[in-house]
Amino acid sequence: MTAPLTADAHEYGLAGDGTADDRPALQELVDVLGDATAEDGRPRTVRVPAGRYVIRNEPVLWRSGVSLIGAGRGATCFALSNPGAPALPVPLAWFTTAQHGAGPDRHIADVTFAHFEIDGLGVATEEYEVLAKGLGLQYVLRGRFSDLYVHDTAATGFGCDFLQDTVVEGVLAERCGRQDPGEEMGGAGIGIGVGGWGPVERLAVTDCTARGNGTNGIFLELQQDDWVPPRGIRITACHTEDNRYGISDWGADGLLVTGCSMLGNHVAGFDVSAQGTTSVGGRGGLVTGCVIDGNAGDGIALGNTPGPYGFHGNRVSNNGRYGYWEHNLAGGDQEPATDIVLESNDIHDNALDGVRVDAPLHEPAIVGNRIRGNGRRAAPRTAGGGEGVRCGPLSLTDARADWLPGGHRGKELTVGGGPGGAEVTAVVTAVVTDNTATRLTLAPVRPGAGTAWPDGTPAPGTAYRLPDSPAPRAGLTAAAAVTHPYVQGNRVRDDGHPRTQIHAVWIADEATWTGGRVSGNDFSGNGSASTRFDSAPTGGRWRDNAG
């Protein structure tokens, strides 16, 4: 009998009762439909009614032309587990180069995965295993991944690589990377390897949400260092929150990131660096119209790239260190980044410098930005304890304090080491994301956690201390070699009370500033002098700058 174009999973032996192992029946069905598709060239679809389908101890080896369609998030759920195979990762579906010989000439084509949930909480490997994903397919052609809810996987939730003519839309990835301490490969909400199809990979990632994942919310990673970084990838209208990094470009060329929000991530909202497997940073990308706000570390962290890269019309605000930080990690590209553009961004209320340059730049353009009210980490050191001090899961309150609002943003809070009730308490630390006059808001101890405290909330009255604030804090700081910069039409000032942005421009002692043009800027209204030159600029033109 010819295999149907659409098959009801229940009619082919899947129970969906939350108890029976549905993997063998699903594998058999995928093979039947895959064989039929290979024979007549007509793609098939598995329709999965509402239910909880257990995939136990082995993943399903997927076949080209077979789609999997559920009845909706929360209705159709695939529950992954490996009680009988603790060393084996169990994604729902996999097809990889290493295990199955996947490649450009041996790929998965014409597949849709849509309208279901993947629960990865039941998978725990003896050691961290990068393949313990929700979905783990490589070399997909004409794929569509839509309306999926992937959560609590041991490694990356949506971990599919080399996606050509493919759309990833409406994927919600939460608390993935459970077994990743934040320093392993993978462990992201949405992680996509790139480069396998050559210099162009036509991929759109849109309307996705990644929250509380162990490493990245969304990352792109060049998989071999001798491959050409591919063009053609777009990330639009996505939301990343409470991940280690929000969105990371580790090896694409011309990545377009548009209309995204990157909020409350622990290290940086947007990251370009050598952290990927090949230590290759992205280049040629454009980030436009995004909100990059309230990240515990930096708003934008960029380095290990030859350039160019452009940031246009973004809001970069309330971050716990720098708004924009140019720096290089060891092990990656160290050449000066050329043609970095910051244009028409609103960079405000970040804890330290609005823009900080700690790695060489060549011919940067900083044009038409509002860089205002930065240096918010202006409160002096303080300590307390005893009556009026109480801790919540993500807070510390001292009723007797009178702190500068936002003045401790990004500081490391130390709690304990002094009397807490009748005992001397253990010392723990937490990162301050913001503060009022009496209350500190704290970052979770790790992405996806509901508390800042690894060993329980400290007792009332526990002693605490906060360090001093660094100075100076400038709108734009150069602490590396900057050659032929073009800085024009920016408003770099502070209208707050008190003014916490000490200088508009600071050229630090270790910097060189050579040539270029600095003109038509408003440098007035900062906390101290408009400019501070510990190393004097050489050549170029400085003119018509207010203040």
Secondary structure, DSSP 8 states (H G I E B T S, - for coil): ----SEEEGGGGT---EEEEE-HHHHHHHHHHHHHHHHHH---EEEE--SEEEEEESS-EE--TTEEEE-S-TTTEEEEEE-TT-TTS---SEEE-HHHH--BTTB-EEEEEEEEEEEEEEE---SS--TT--SEEEEEEEEEEEEEEEEE--SS-SB--EEEESEEEES-EEES--TT--SSSS---SEEEEE-TT-SEEEEEEES-EEES-SSEEEEEEES-TTS---EEEEEES-EEESSSEEEEEES-BS-EEES-EEES-SSEEEEESS-STT----BSEEEES-EEE--SSEEEEE-S--S-EEEES-EEES-SS-SEEE---TTS--S-EE-EEEES-EEES-SS-SEEE-S-EES-EEES-EEES--------EEE-STTEEEETTEEEETT----TTTTTT-EEEE-SSEETTEE---EEEEEEEE-SSEEEE--SSTT-S-S-TT----TT--EEE----S--EEEEE-SEEES-EEES-EEE--SSS----EEEEE-TT-EEES-EEES-B--S-SS-SEEESS--BSSEEES-B-
